């Protein structure tokens, strides 16, 4: 009888700044790998290619457009009280939104 690996629900994965989270926004490749390993999901890294370089209608272009549409509608500030950009603003910038 095979043991079935159980995964955490809700994605409560501890990700460290610098190693797993990019200071320029989003997750690093190591962060994505850790998240996928601990939750069993199929998360991918950000599409950082400029829109002008992406082939129109490609999978990457569609992922980028979808992310930008969803993330741009998220409520919340783009700057912290100290004037630095929030994680939301950094992610939108990284995805070229």
Buried (B, 14 or more C-beta within 10 A) or exposed (E): EEEEEEEEEEEEBEBEEEEBBBEEBBBBEEBBBBBBEBBEEEEEBBBBBEBEEBEEEEEBBEBBBEBBEEEEEEEEEEEEEEEEBBEBBBBBBBBBB
